[in-house]
């Protein structure tokens, strides 16, 4: 399914509100002036407030499991708004809430 390509400016959060940031964006490909993001590296998560029985157990990284099917950058699928990731160590999904609207990938 087509969707806007994710960039370093996209807003991605874990299910508990922690902010995810790309650890290795692709510096050679830009969309609306920002580097795009591929499935190559996980996203680092900061600010997750998840806890189990009062003990903190925050999401630390998000590993992408679904990316674009037809659009690649550096040999890796780019991430689009419909991409899916799983947070470690909790296994919760990420929420992609804001992307750039101009460049679409499938």
N, C-alpha and C positions, 0 to 999 in steps of 0.2 A: 504494500500500500504506500503510495507516495506521501511525502511529508517534508516540511522544512528541514534543511540540514542544520545540525547543531554546530555552534561555534563556541569559542571561549566566553562569549557574552551570554550564552543561554543560561537560564535559571533551572537548576536541577537540584532536587531535594530528596532525602530519604523519606520514608513514610512517617518518621517522627520529627521532621522539620530540620534535620541537619543539612547544611549546604554542601553540595558536591562540586568539586573543581577538577577539571582535567589535569592529569599529571604529565601528559605528553601530547599536547596538540600538534597538529601537522603545520609546521611553519611555512611550508611552500605553497599551500593552497588556502586562499582567503575567500570569505563570503562576507559581503558588506563591510569590508575592511578589517575583519577579525579572522584569526586562524580557525580552520574547521577542526572537528574532533573525529577520530576514527576509533574502531574497536581495539586498536593495538594495546592500549594501556588502560588500567583501571582509573576511576575517579577517586580522589581522596575526599573523605567526608569529615566535616568539622561541625561541632555544635549539636550533635544528636543527643537527645535527652532520654533515650530508652533505658529502662531499668527492669530488672527481674527481681521481684520481692524486695525492693528497696536497694538492691545492689546495681550500680551502674553497669550497663552492657551496651555501650553505644555502637552504632554502625561506624565502621572505619574506612572501608573501601566499597566501591560499587564495580562489579565486573559485568561487562556487557555480554549478553548472550544472543541478541538479535540486532542486526544492523541493516543497512541498505543492501538490497540484492544486486542492483545493477551499477551502483556508483561506488567507485574505489578511489582511494588516494594513497599513494605509496604502497600499493598492493593490498591494502586493508579496506574493508567496507567502512564507509562513512556512517556516522550516527545521524539518524533522522528523528523527528518528533515521535514516531511510533516505535522506536527502538526500545528494547527491554533490557533491564539489568537487575542483578540480585546483589543486595548488600551483604557484606561479611562483617561480623560473624553471625548475624541474625537471620539472614535469608529473606529479608523484606524487600519489596520492589522499590524502585525509584519513581519519582514523579517529575515529569518534564513539564514545566508550566509556561516558560517564555522562550521563544526562539526568534530568529530573524525571519521575516516574512517573504523575502525576495527570492531565495534560491531553494528550489525543490528537488528532492532526489527520490529514487525508488529503489 
